């Protein structure tokens, strides 16, 4: 604690500190399952654990097919176990949503905007959100959506978007030309870009709740800007479930192949109605452009046409909603965790079943 921290002093130990760690005992589980693995970002924490505690260690994570995770496993020699942490987090955080009368069936909605998108953190590797906003602006799509965008990142001492974009160019994440173009484009926008919390300096972090429900229900689709984007990994958070709970179609700005990853759990997406090939684009900057083209194609429709498409999508929207709320989904995620634990060799002597 706090959520997402990677500092050794913020470790929460769920064992008795008086235990004699020199005597034989069971393994230690490192539950780094709330945030993605970022390699060097995690070294301080993991070095502390490896130095001060006795193993064997098992790293519990919430990502698959991850270069960063493979590097951590190689560096420390720890086996890792995957499970879909945010499926459980989302069920906990959004458990009352089915009783929220503001969430209305697709056929009862009156569309005002063509999409909605939330962009709170904009520094470091979340700078891709600034590139996405710039791309939407270059396509003249800003006014067609409800957009929240923090021009000053609240988790980087208020770093403005232009410094974040310049830093991204300095570190080689993007080119200088890409940085300059994005800065020039964003500087022409009318700030603040805010859906709700218009009386506050920055958009607060309300990951645990559905935000701006009235605005989501008058928007056709949800442009999700996930926690991860640049990396090669399968990693999705509670963000992916917000449109599902809201019975909305979505476009996913995340790492490549994460729509395919979501489908592996039985969820359906929307390639019958718009181009989802952006999910297969491995170059991150090119993927932003592909997402922009998809958003541009959606915005070519009139609100009346989008209302008709939304009604046509209703069976898919209902399927996703019911799947998320089904016991089978969570039971399947739990079985996935326990089955993955069963494959770890150092745990076999400790099995109780």
Secondary structure, 3 states (H helix, E strand, C coil): CCCCCCCHHHCCCCCCCCCCCCCCCCCEEEECCCCCCCHHHHHHHHHHHHHHCCCCEEEEECCECCHHHHHHHHHHCCEEEECCHHHHHHHHHCCCHHHCCCCCCHHHCCCCEEEEEEECCCCHHHHHHHHHHHHHHHCCCHHHEEEEECCEECCCCCEEHHHHHHHHHHCCCCCHHHHHHHHHHHCCCCCCECCCCCCCCCCCCCCCCCCCHHHHHCEEEEEEECCCCCCCCECCCCHHHHHHHCCCEEEEECCCCHHHHHHCCCCCCCCCCCCCHHHHCCCHHHHHHHHHHHHHHHHCCCHHHHHHHHHHCHHHHHHHHHHHCCHHHHHHHHHHHHHHHHCCHHHHHHCCC
